[in-house]
Amino acid sequence: MDTRRHTSHPAVVKRLRRVEGHLRSVLAMIDGGRPCLDIAQQLHAVERAVAEAKRTLIRDHLDHCLDTTGSTAAGRRASIVEVKAIARYL
């Protein structure tokens, strides 16, 4: 198993920190009695940030898989299996 750190992890951490900030804002809004629409808008920002982090990780994983499988038939089959597995998370 390849334990190298993927190149996008710093970008994912940055995006997840943004999610953390949005969630803190949501909690503050709830505690402050803000209207539901404001809270919903902030939760939508959380969803967008999580989705971007997920896409970044998936893109990086797919690039890594395609780079390491080579041009053999077995490598191509392994790539197809990985792409199918990744597609479940899109």
C-alpha positions in Angstrom: 0.0 0.0 0.0 1.3 3.4 -1.0 1.4 5.6 2.1 2.7 8.8 0.3 0.8 11.9 1.1 -1.3 13.0 -1.8 -0.7 16.5 -3.2 -4.1 17.9 -2.5 -4.2 17.2 1.3 -3.1 20.8 2.2 -5.9 22.1 0.0 -8.4 19.7 1.6 -7.3 20.8 5.1 -7.8 24.4 4.1 -11.3 23.7 2.8 -12.2 21.8 6.0 -11.0 24.6 8.1 -13.3 26.8 6.2 -16.1 24.3 7.0 -15.2 24.5 10.6 -15.5 28.3 10.5 -18.9 28.1 8.8 -20.1 25.6 11.5 -19.0 27.9 14.3 -21.0 30.6 12.6 -24.0 28.4 12.4 -23.8 27.6 16.2 -23.4 31.3 17.0 -26.4 32.2 14.8 -28.5 29.6 16.5 -27.4 30.8 20.0 -28.1 34.3 18.9 -31.6 33.6 17.7 -31.0 34.5 14.1 -33.7 33.8 11.5 -33.9 30.3 10.0 -33.1 31.6 6.5 -29.8 33.1 7.6 -28.9 29.8 9.3 -29.9 27.8 6.2 -27.7 30.1 4.0 -24.8 29.4 6.3 -25.4 25.7 6.2 -25.5 25.9 2.4 -22.0 27.4 2.6 -21.0 24.4 4.7 -22.3 22.0 2.1 -20.4 23.7 -0.7 -17.2 23.7 1.2 -17.5 20.0 2.1 -18.4 19.1 -1.5 -15.3 21.0 -2.7 -13.1 19.2 -0.2 -14.5 15.9 -1.3 -14.0 16.7 -5.0 -10.4 17.7 -4.4 -9.7 14.4 -2.6 -11.4 12.3 -5.2 -9.6 14.1 -8.1 -6.3 13.7 -6.3 -6.9 10.0 -5.7 -8.0 9.4 -9.3 -4.9 11.2 -10.6 -2.7 9.1 -8.3 -4.4 5.9 -9.4 -4.0 6.7 -13.1 -0.3 7.7 -12.6 0.6 4.5 -10.8 -1.2 1.8 -12.8 0.9 1.9 -15.9 -0.2 0.8 -19.3 -0.6 -2.9 -18.7 -4.0 -4.6 -19.1 -4.1 -5.4 -15.4 -3.3 -1.8 -14.6 -6.1 -0.5 -16.9 -8.5 -3.0 -15.2 -7.4 -1.7 -11.8 -8.0 1.9 -13.0 -11.5 1.0 -14.1 -12.3 -0.6 -10.7 -11.0 2.5 -9.0 -13.0 4.9 -11.2 -16.2 2.8 -10.5 -15.5 3.0 -6.7 -14.9 6.7 -6.9 -18.1 7.3 -8.9 -20.1 6.1 -5.9 -18.9 9.2 -4.0 -19.7 11.8 -6.7 
